[in-house]
Amino acid sequence: KQEVTQIPAALSVPEGENLVLNCSFTDSAIYNLQWFRQDPGKGLTSLLLIQSSQREQTSGRLNASLDKSSGRSTLYIAASQPGDSATYLCAVAPLVGGFKTIFGAGTRLFVKA
Amino acid sequence: DVKVTQSSRYLVKRTGEKVFLECVQDMDHENMFWYRQDPGLGLRLIYFSYDVKMKEKGDIPEGYSVSREKKERFSLILESASTNQTSMYLCASSSTFDAGRETQYFGPGTRLLVL
C-alpha cells in the first residue's frame, strides 16, 4: 500500500533563505507526483506536476525533483518570502488505479520577515 | 480559470442530522472527488465520480454517500452525522478519465463541526 511521508511537519525560516521540502513514498510504481500549496482554511493549489519519466520541473522560484528509484521528491524554494508561508503537500498518483491519488500530511512553512 | 465552488465555508450540525455538502465546477470536467482532511492525516478520498450517476468508493466511504445528477455538481451526504465526521471537506475536479493522472482543481473547503 502506497504511503507518502513529508518531513518535517513544520518549518520556520528567515526571509531570503533557500529551502528544501522533502517527500518520500513507499511504492515506486507511480504515474506522477504533484506538489500543492494550501493556505490556512483554504483549498489546494497545484504548484508543479512531475511525470514519472521526468526528473524535475521548474516554475519561477520553485523546483521539484523526482527520484523514483529511491522513492523521493524534493521541492526547492529559492529566496523565500513571507508570502510563501503555507502548507505544502506532496501527492502521488499510482500507476494502477489512477484516481486514488495519495497525499502526504504536508509541511507547514513559515517564512519570517 | 477552473473554478470549483462549495456551498458552505462553515457548517455546524447536530449528531444524527442529515448533512448535504454541495460542490460545483464550471469547466465541464468529467471527474469529481470528495476528500476529508484531518490534522496529521493528509487528505483521504471518500468518493470519486467519473461521470453523471457514476461513483466509486474511495478509502473511507463509510458513513457517507454521494450524488451526481448533473455533470457540474457533486454532492456529499452524511446520512446521520456523527462527531467523528467533524473535519474539513474538500471537493476537487479533473479533466481526464484516468483522473488521478492529471491535476486536480480544488474548492475552498467546507469546515464541518458536528456537535
Chai-1 contact restraints between the chains, C-beta under 6 A:
chainA,res_idxA,chainB,res_idxB,connection_type,confidence,min_distance_angstrom,max_distance_angstrom,comment,restraint_id
A,Y31,B,R101,contact,1.0,0.0,6.0,A-B,restraint_1
A,K42,B,P108,contact,1.0,0.0,6.0,A-B,restraint_2
A,G43,B,L90,contact,1.0,0.0,6.0,A-B,restraint_3
A,G43,B,F106,contact,1.0,0.0,6.0,A-B,restraint_4
A,G43,B,G107,contact,1.0,0.0,6.0,A-B,restraint_5
A,G43,B,P108,contact,1.0,0.0,6.0,A-B,restraint_6
A,G43,B,G109,contact,1.0,0.0,6.0,A-B,restraint_7
A,L44,B,F106,contact,1.0,0.0,6.0,A-B,restraint_8
A,S46,B,T103,contact,1.0,0.0,6.0,A-B,restraint_9
A,L49,B,T103,contact,1.0,0.0,6.0,A-B,restraint_10
A,A93,B,G100,contact,1.0,0.0,6.0,A-B,restraint_11
A,A93,B,R101,contact,1.0,0.0,6.0,A-B,restraint_12
A,G98,B,D98,contact,1.0,0.0,6.0,A-B,restraint_13
A,G98,B,G100,contact,1.0,0.0,6.0,A-B,restraint_14
A,G98,B,R101,contact,1.0,0.0,6.0,A-B,restraint_15
A,F99,B,F48,contact,1.0,0.0,6.0,A-B,restraint_16
A,F99,B,A99,contact,1.0,0.0,6.0,A-B,restraint_17
A,F99,B,G100,contact,1.0,0.0,6.0,A-B,restraint_18
A,T101,B,G100,contact,1.0,0.0,6.0,A-B,restraint_19
A,F103,B,G42,contact,1.0,0.0,6.0,A-B,restraint_20
A,F103,B,L43,contact,1.0,0.0,6.0,A-B,restraint_21
A,G104,B,G42,contact,1.0,0.0,6.0,A-B,restraint_22
A,A105,B,G40,contact,1.0,0.0,6.0,A-B,restraint_23
A,A105,B,G42,contact,1.0,0.0,6.0,A-B,restraint_24
